[in-house]
Amino acid sequence: MSYDNWKLSNPQDDGWTSDEVTSCCGVEERVKENLCDESKIYYCSECGEDNYTYELISEYEYNERRREDAQEYNRDE
């Protein structure tokens, strides 16, 4: 990649970053643990939940879920 293309590139579109976050806490960072049978488990860096408990969703979807939860909570009061 030439310097001009690098300078004009967008990390989001180039795949260097991701807009996916964990559904439990909304963080991008996950901790990977390699198991002896070649499988991998990912843990949420915020709460420690494993990838069997949460799913990766877009940040927009996470924010929408939080907004809906807040509206439902306020309705119940």
C-alpha positions, 0 to 999 in steps of 0.5 A, spaced: 500 500 500 502 506 498 503 512 503 498 516 499 493 510 500 495 508 507 493 516 509 487 516 505 484 509 508 479 508 513 481 503 519 473 501 519 473 499 512 479 496 511 478 491 517 483 493 522 477 495 527 470 492 528 464 495 530 462 489 534 461 489 541 459 483 546 451 483 548 453 483 555 457 489 557 458 493 550 465 492 550 470 490 544 475 487 548 475 480 549 480 475 552 482 469 548 483 462 552 486 456 548 484 449 550 488 443 550 483 440 544 485 446 539 478 449 541 478 457 544 473 460 549 473 468 549 471 471 555 468 478 556 474 483 558 468 487 563 464 482 566 468 475 565 462 472 561 464 466 556 462 466 549 457 461 550 453 466 554 454 472 550 454 474 542 457 479 538 452 484 536 453 491 532 454 497 537 448 500 534 444 494 536 447 494 543 445 501 544 438 500 542 437 494 546 439 498 552 435 504 550 429 499 550 431 496 557 431 503 560 424 504 557 421 498 559 424 499 566 421 506 566 414 504 564 414 499 570 415 504 575 
